[in-house]
Amino acid sequence: MIADDITEQLAAALDRDDAIALLRAAIGRESITGHEANFVSLLHAEMQSRGIENVRVAEFLPGRPNVWGERKGAGGGKRLQFIGHTDTVHVDGWREHWAGTEREDPFGAHVIDGQIWGRGSGDLKAGICTSLAALSLLDKAGIRLKGDLAFAYVGDEESGQPGTGISAGVKDYVARIEAGEVARPDFVVYTEPTRLAVYPAQIGFFITDITITGKSAYFGVPELGKDALKASHAVMSALWKHSDEIAARAEHPLIGRGFLLITGLTGGGFIAVPEECTLSLIRKLLPGESLGDAAQEMEAVIRGAIGDPDIKVAISYPAGRDHEVGGSAAEIDPDLPAVSMLCASVAKAMAGRGELQGAPFWSETPFFVNRLNIPAVYCAPGDIRNCHTFEEHVEIDEYLAGIVAFASFMARYCGVAE
């Protein structure tokens, strides 16, 4: 039986100094995509010291490890999984931006005006540390669970570094669940930053690079060439119209409308008819939309806009995730008891938090929701709006409330042993 005042009991038992020291140490381990091992070594030690059992480290690619483990309960409860990615985006320009200030070191984890600053603070080391500190909080409060807790921290989620960012870490982990090497959870919390909202739905996406090749000609006789820039203009106009049509089709209550956004154009450069142009775009998909169908539809729009057989088009998809062209959208029933329970746990820990919202980003719950048919949500401290920027930081009060909320949810979902 869980006491009605468990939130107050947990808040009173929270070791603030330990929790803050854990997050500062995590930020201090540079783990830009490809360098996950720097952070995993710390996590391995922390997991063992906090009483997580069967802690394992295994490489998903050479020199790039995942780490996972569990806390077995007394029996008779459900298995709850916490997972997050260990890698962060780069810090290019950070030191120059903050030169001469206390924020200059991107891994300094400085405490400034009630906030902890640094690369990876929000995305998503606060979430990882929240899950670990929540377990320690349960132990400090003398609460033993019936169900099992699982913890997994995986690499290769972020894009941006050459040859990385294909979710290789989580692919390795879910394959171990499929093979029976890791026990199958009943519910998953992925610790992407949500400002302690609960996200039961997320967008899908694909990124497309389009190369349009014509024929160069001296500017004085343009009729001898095939203008790739002019063809690109026609393609962009058609794509913008296509985006409007996509947006008009449907609106999801949590993640809004789909669309297509052109993100880059390069071409020309000589005093001549431009021979080659490249376009880049990203397509947002709603749950239920097929990545393959959406890509085929877009390609038909592109080829139809050119209409000249002498102008060639090459189309590629550089960001395959759980699908060869991109990442699938995902959603679960927002009325599931576990979702309501998590929302309530957060709301009790911090006023004004715990709302149901949708993820305006893509991360790795589709590997659980779509591939394994296991319900999963995003929830953690941190604000996605300052992640990947020079402003990345986490509010300490939100982080500490998240620890209490996670510990309360662990107890409510897994059950407390008498």
N, C-alpha and C positions, 0 to 999 in steps of 0.2 A: 504494500500500500504506500503510495507516494503522498507525503504531506502536502497540504495546500500551500504551505509557506516554504516550499523547497527552494524557491528563488531567493528568498531572504536568507535562508540557511546557507546557500552556496555563496551569495554575495559577501556574507560575513566571514566566510572561510577563505576567500580568495587571497592568494599571495601576490599582491600587486608587483612587488619588486622582482619576484621570480618571473612573472609573465612578461614584464617589460624587458628584463635582461634577456629572455629567450628571443624575443622579436629583434632586439638590437643585435644580438649575436647572429641571427639568421640574415639580416640585411648586410652584416659585415662580411659574409661569405659571397664573394662575386661568383655569380652563376649564370652569366650570359649564355644563351643557348649554345650548347656544345661543351660548356664548362660545368655541367651539373654536378660532377663529382665533388667539387669544392663544398657545395652545400650538403650533399648526401652524406658526407663524412660526419658533419655536425648532427644531422638528423639521426643517423645510425646511433651515435652516442646518446643523444637525448631520448630516443625511443627506448633504448635499453635501460637508461637510468630512471625513466618514468614507469617502468614496470610493464612495458609492452613485450609480449612473448613472441617467440618464433620469428624474430626480426631477421629478414633476409635482404641481402644486397646482390643484385645480378645485373649484368650489362644488357641493355637492349640494343646497343651498338658498341663497337670497341671503345673503351674508355669512358662510356656514358652509362652510368648505372641508375636503376630504380631502387627504391627501398620500400619494404612493406613489412607489416607484422600485425598482431592481433592481441586482444585481451579477452580471454575466454571468460564467460560468465558462469554463474552457478547452475545454469540450465533452465529450460522452459521459457526462454524469451527469444525475440527476433535478433537477427544479425544486422548491424548498422555499419555502413562503410563511410569513412571520410577519405577524400582523395583531393589532391591538388598537384599542380605542376611546379617543379623545382627550378625551371629556367626562367630568366628574365630577358627583356629586350636590352639593347646596347645602351651605352652611356655617352655616345659621341656628342660632344659639345657641352656636356653637363658642367665640367670643371670650368670651362671658359665662361659659361653663362653665370655661374655663381662665384667667379674668381674674387678672392679677398673677403668672402663671407663665411659664416659658420656652416653653410650648406655646400661648400665647395667639394667636399669628398662625397661622391655618390654612394659610398659604402660606409660612411661615417655614422649613420643611424643617430644623428643628433636629435635631442629632445628640445623642441622650440615651441613655446607658447601652447603647451598641451598636445603637441603633435610629434610623431616620430617620422623623420625625413629619410629618404634614400631610395635608390633604385630597387624595385622589387618589394618595397614596403607594403603597397596595396596589392600588387599583382605578382604573386599572391602570397607573400610570406606571412602576412598577418593572418590569413585564413589557415595556413598550415599550423602556425603557432597557436592559434585559437583552439584547434582540435586537440593538440598535444596538451596545452595548459588545462583544457576542460577535463581531460582524463585525470591529471594531477589534482584538480580541484575536487573531483569525486572522491579520490583517495583521501585527501585532507579532511573532507567532510564525513568520512567513514561510510560511504555509500558503495555497496557492492551490487552489481547488476546481475539479472538473470540471463539476459542475452549477451551475445558477443559483440565486441567492437573491433572493426578492421580499419587499419590505417595504411594508405598507400600514397607514395609521393613519386611522381613520374616526370620524365624529361621530354623535351622536344615539342612542347606545345606552342611556343612563340615562333612567329615567322620573322624573317629579316636577315638571318645569317646564312651565307651561301651553303647550299646542300643540307639545310636543316628545316625544321618546322613542318613535319608531316605526321605529327602525333605518333612517332615511333615508340615512345615510352608507354603510352596507354594501350597501344595495339599489343605490345608484349604482355602487359598485365591482364587485359581481358582474355587474351589467348590462354593464359594460365588458369583463369576461371573456367573457360570452356573445357580445358583439358582435365579439370578436377584437381589441379595442383593447389589452387587457392579456393577456399570455400565461397560459395555464391552468396552475396548479401541479399537482404530483403528490401533494403532502401539505401540510397546513396545521396550523400551531400558532397557536392563538388565546391571547393572553397574559393571560387572566383569572387571578386569584390562586388558587393551589392548594397553597401551601406545598411546591411542587416535586413534588407528586404528578402523575400523568398521568391525565386524565379522558377516556376514550373514549366515555362516555355522559352524557347530561344529561336533565333533566326537561323536559316541556312544561308549558304553563300557559295559563289564561285568567283574566282578572279580569272580574267581572260586577257591575254596579250594578242593583239591583232597586227599583223604586218601586211601592209598594202604596197605592192610593187608595180610600178609602171615602167616608163622609159624616159630617161633624161634627154634633153635637147637644148641646144643653145637658145638663149632667151629671145633672140631675134627671129627665130623660126619655131615658135612653140607648137605649130601644127605637126612637127615631126616627132613630138614626144607624146607620152601618156602621163598626165599629171596625177601623181599619187596623192598630192595634197588636196586637189579638187575632189578626188574620189573619197578621200577621208572625210571631207566636209559633208558629202552626201551620206556617208555611212553614219557619221555622228548625228545628223539631222534625223535619220531613220531610227537610230537607237534612242534618241530622246523621245521621239513619238512612241516607240515601243515601250519605254519606261512609263509614260503616261497611261498607256493601255494596261500595263501590268498593275499599276497602282489603282486603277478603276475597278479591277476585278473583285477584290475582296479586302476586308479589313479584319485583322485578328484583334480580339479584345485586349490582349496584353502586349503584342509586339507590332501592332499597326499594319501598314500596307507594304507590299513588296515594291521594289523599284530597281532600276539599273543606273549606276553612277559612273560616268566616264571620268577617270582619275588622271589621265596623262595623254599627251600628244607630242610627238617629236617628228621632225621631218625637215627636208630642205637643207639650206645652208650654203648652196652655191648660187651664182647668178645664172640660173638655168631652170628648166622645168624639173620640179622635184621628182626624183625617181622612186623614193621609198619613204613611207611614213609608218609610224607605229602608234597604236592606240592601246591604252590599258583601261580596264573597267572592272567594276565589282557589281555583282547581282545579288540582291537580298531576296531570299525566298521565305515563304510562310510554311508552317507545318502542313503537310499533305501535298506540297508541290514536289514534283519529281525533278531532281537535278539533271538527269539525262534529257528529259523532255524540254526543260527550260533552256538547256544549252543548244539543243537542236533548233528550237524556235528562234533563238537569238542568231544562230549562224545563218538561218534562212533570211532573216532581216538584213544581215550584213551583205550577203551575196546578192540579194535582190536589189540593194541600193546601188550597187556598182554597175551591173548590167553590161559591162564591156569585157569580152572574153580575153582581151589583151592585157587587162590589169589583173594581177594575181593576188590572191588572199591566202595567208597562212594564219591559222588560229590555234592557240595553245592554251592550256590550263595548268599553270605552274603550282597550284596550291591544293592538290588532292589530299583529302583527309580520310574520312570514312567512305568516301566515294572517289572515283578516279578524277573527277573534275572539281571537287570541292568538299564542302562539309554539309551534311544534311541538317535540316531543321528538326526540332524535337519538341514534343510537349507531352505532359501527363495530365491526368485529371486533377485540376486544382482543388477539388473537394475530397481528395483522398484523406483519410484520417491522419496519416503521417504528415502531410503538408499542413493541415490545420494545427496539428500538435506543434510543429516547428514554428509556425507563425505565432502561436500563443506563447511559446517559450521565449521567443525574442521580444514580443510585446511586453511581457512581464519584466524582462531584464532591462529594457530601455524604452521609455515612453516615446510613442510616435514611430516606432520601428516594427518590423514584422509584417509589413504589407505585402500582398501578392502583386508582383510586377512581372514583366517579361524581359528577357535578356536582349539588349541591343547589340550583343556581340556573339561571336561563335566560339564555343569551347567544346569540351569533350564529353558532355553528358550523352550525346547520341550513341556513343559506343555502348552505353548501358541501356538507354531507353530503346533504341532501334535495333541494336545488334543482339543484346542479351535479354531484352524485354524485362528490365528491372527499372522501377521508377527512380528517378533522380531529379534533384533540384540543385540550383546554385544558391548559396547563402554564405556570407562572410563579411567581416568589417572591411572597410576600404571603399574608395570612390573611383569607379572606372573612369570618370571624367578627368582625373589628374594622373592616371596611370599612363605609361609610355611618354610622359612629358618631363620637363625639368621641375615640375611642381609636385612630383609624387610624394605623398605622405599619408599617414593614417592618424586619425583622432584617437588619442589614448583612451578617452572615456568610452568611445565606441568599441574599441578593441577589448577592453576589460568587460564591457557588457556582453560582447559576443562570447567570451569565455563562459560567463555565467549561463547565457542562453544555450550554448552547445551542451554544457554539463546537464542542464535541466532537461534538454531534449533527449540526451542519452538515457537519462533515468526514466523519463516518461515512455520512450519508445521501447527500450529494452526491458523495462521492468526492474524493480528493486527487490533483491533477495532479502528475505526476512532474517 
